[in-house]
Amino acid sequence: MLRIGVLILVAATVFGQRRVDPRYTYVRVITVEPLRGVGTAADPKRPGYAPAALAAPGQAQGGILGYVHQVSDDGRYSITEYVARDISAFKTILSDKQITAFIKGQAPKGTIEAALKKFRKDFDLDKFSLVMP
């Protein structure tokens, strides 16, 4: 009887936990940075710190697992969300004083949106996120 009680207790704790929304996993940095590249297959237009192509899944380049971006209204800048396992992957990005960068979850949502709406008037932080497995 004791074994059944323990089994029920373990099952309740395992199945009772909610999964974390994938938009809030890993460390995320949101930037406004100039676009680079000429727009060809060999040199596509992309955010300044984005690699030309991401490595195979699980093979992060410079620690960046993925990114998503939107082009600014004037077409010169990129609003980008970078995703990495830890903050050290963003050392170069966060130390670059030429770009605007926010650590998601540390900077208030209103502050991020106010800064980014200067570049893209319809920007909505709730609709801008990269879902990582």
C-alpha positions as CSV (number, residue, x, y, z in Angstrom):
1,M,0.0,0.0,0.0
2,L,2.9,2.3,0.8
3,R,4.4,1.7,-2.7
4,I,1.2,2.7,-4.4
5,G,1.0,5.9,-2.3
6,V,4.6,6.8,-3.3
7,L,3.9,6.0,-6.9
8,I,0.9,8.3,-6.9
9,L,2.9,11.1,-5.2
10,V,5.7,10.8,-7.8
11,A,3.2,10.7,-10.7
12,A,1.4,13.8,-9.4
13,T,4.6,15.9,-9.1
14,V,5.9,14.8,-12.5
15,F,2.7,15.3,-14.5
16,G,1.6,18.4,-12.5
17,Q,4.3,20.6,-13.7
18,R,3.7,23.1,-16.5
19,R,6.1,23.3,-19.4
20,V,7.9,26.6,-19.8
21,D,6.8,28.6,-22.9
22,P,9.5,28.1,-25.5
23,R,9.6,31.9,-26.0
24,Y,11.2,32.2,-22.6
25,T,13.8,29.5,-22.7
26,Y,17.5,30.2,-23.1
27,V,19.1,33.6,-22.9
28,R,17.8,36.2,-25.4
29,V,19.1,39.5,-26.6
30,I,17.1,42.0,-28.7
31,T,19.1,44.4,-30.8
32,V,18.7,47.2,-33.3
33,E,21.7,47.0,-35.7
34,P,22.5,48.0,-39.3
35,L,21.9,45.4,-42.0
36,R,24.9,44.0,-43.8
37,G,25.4,42.0,-46.9
38,V,24.6,42.9,-50.5
39,G,21.6,40.6,-50.9
40,T,23.1,37.8,-53.1
41,A,23.1,34.1,-52.2
42,A,26.8,34.4,-51.4
43,D,26.3,37.4,-49.2
44,P,22.7,37.7,-48.1
45,K,21.3,40.8,-46.3
46,R,21.2,40.0,-42.6
47,P,21.6,41.6,-39.2
48,G,25.1,42.8,-38.3
49,Y,26.0,40.0,-35.8
50,A,24.1,37.2,-37.6
51,P,26.2,34.5,-39.2
52,A,25.7,34.1,-43.0
53,A,24.3,30.6,-42.2
54,L,23.6,28.9,-38.9
55,A,25.4,25.7,-38.3
56,A,23.5,22.4,-38.1
57,P,21.2,22.1,-35.0
58,G,23.2,21.7,-31.9
59,Q,26.3,23.2,-33.6
60,A,26.0,26.8,-32.5
61,Q,28.4,29.4,-34.1
62,G,29.9,31.6,-31.4
63,G,27.3,30.3,-29.0
64,I,24.3,31.7,-31.0
65,L,21.7,29.0,-31.4
66,G,19.4,31.0,-33.7
67,Y,18.0,34.4,-34.5
68,V,14.9,36.1,-35.9
69,H,14.7,39.6,-37.3
70,Q,12.5,42.2,-38.8
71,V,13.7,45.0,-41.1
72,S,13.1,48.6,-40.0
73,D,10.6,50.8,-41.8
74,D,13.4,52.6,-43.6
75,G,15.1,49.3,-44.7
76,R,18.5,50.2,-43.2
77,Y,18.3,48.4,-39.8
78,S,17.3,45.1,-38.4
79,I,15.4,44.4,-35.1
80,T,16.9,41.1,-34.1
81,E,16.4,38.6,-31.3
82,Y,19.4,36.3,-30.8
83,V,19.1,33.1,-28.7
84,A,22.0,31.4,-26.9
85,R,22.4,28.9,-24.0
86,D,24.2,31.4,-21.8
87,I,25.0,35.1,-21.7
88,S,28.6,34.7,-22.6
89,A,27.6,34.2,-26.3
90,F,26.5,37.9,-26.3
91,K,29.7,39.4,-24.9
92,T,30.6,41.1,-28.2
93,I,27.1,42.2,-29.0
94,L,26.5,43.7,-25.5
95,S,29.8,45.5,-25.6
96,D,29.2,47.2,-28.9
97,K,28.2,50.8,-28.1
98,Q,27.2,51.5,-31.8
99,I,24.0,49.3,-31.5
100,T,21.0,49.2,-29.2
101,A,20.7,46.0,-27.2
102,F,18.4,44.7,-24.5
103,I,18.6,41.5,-22.5
104,K,15.1,40.0,-22.7
105,G,13.7,39.4,-19.2
106,Q,15.9,42.1,-17.6
107,A,14.8,45.2,-19.5
108,P,11.1,46.2,-19.0
109,K,8.8,45.4,-22.0
110,G,7.7,49.0,-22.3
111,T,11.3,50.2,-22.5
112,I,12.1,47.7,-25.3
113,E,9.0,48.5,-27.3
114,A,9.4,52.3,-27.0
115,A,13.0,52.1,-28.3
116,L,12.1,49.7,-31.1
117,K,9.0,51.6,-32.3
118,K,11.3,54.4,-33.4
119,F,12.6,51.9,-36.1
120,R,9.4,50.0,-36.8
121,K,6.1,51.7,-35.9
122,D,4.0,48.5,-35.6
123,F,6.5,46.6,-33.5
124,D,5.0,44.3,-30.9
125,L,7.2,42.4,-28.6
126,D,4.5,39.8,-27.9
127,K,4.5,38.8,-31.6
128,F,8.3,38.9,-32.0
129,S,10.1,35.8,-30.7
130,L,12.0,32.8,-31.9
131,V,10.7,29.5,-30.6
132,M,13.6,27.1,-29.8
133,P,13.1,23.4,-29.1
